[in-house]
Amino acid sequence: MPWDTNDYPSSLKNLETPVRKKAIEIGNAMLDDGHDESRAIPIATDKAKEWYENASDKEIKQMEQKSDQALKERDDDDDNEGSDPELFDMGEHVLPHENGWAVQADDAKKPDQVFDKKQDAIDRAREIAKKKQTHLVIQDKDGNIQDRTSYEEQRST
């Protein structure tokens, strides 16, 4: 049974609302993918905290306003591409998209965001890559790599 804001693991109760909701969303995605609840809880918690550190004010506000039904729903039309915990360690790409320029993590199935202007996409992808301490790959309009920047050396291990 999926978690919501009324029924979730007690270890999430002291998290701030947007972090708790993101942890619920990530945890539900992991449970749907067949992960054991005992592993999903700590991973979802860690990834939600990491998401909160990297999220824009708009993304935090959207998460705060997300309904229980939206947290429970899991289908291809959901806007939950940011829920996959595996993508937090992936680099960010700026690539051409039918609606402009997309910001998308390595191996992500869908873009995280799409911008009209390439520079806006680059700025957002750079912000994410720096916070995640990963790399940024920028493609040209034909899909060729135009630039690659690494922020991985700043990573604390």
C-alpha positions, 0 to 999 in steps of 0.5 A: 500500500502506498504511503501518504501524509497520513500513513508513512513510516514514523522515521519521516515524522520529524522531516520538514513538510517538503522533505517528508513529501519527497521522501514519501514520493521516492519511497513509493516509487522504490516500493513500486519498483520492488525494493524492500521497505526496510531499504526504501525508507533510509534511501528515500530519506537521504535522497529527499534531504539531498533533493531539498538541498538542490531544489529551487524554491519553485520545486519546494513549493510544488512539493509542499502543495502536492496532494496525497493522491499525487504522492500515491499515483504511479503511472507514465504520465506522472511528473515523478522523473525526479524521484528515481534515487539512482539519478541523484548521482548522475550528471546533467545534460542540456540537450535539444528538445522539441519544445526548446532545450531540456535539462536531463540527468544521465540515463533519465527517461524524461527531461527534468525541465524544458526551457525556451532558451538554451542559456536558461537550461545551461544555467539550471543544469549547471546549478544542479550539477554543482550541487550534486557535485557531478558533471555537466554535458552541453549538446548543440542543436544537432545533439553533438557534445559542445562542452563538458564540465566536471564538478566532481573534484569538489565531491567529499568522499 
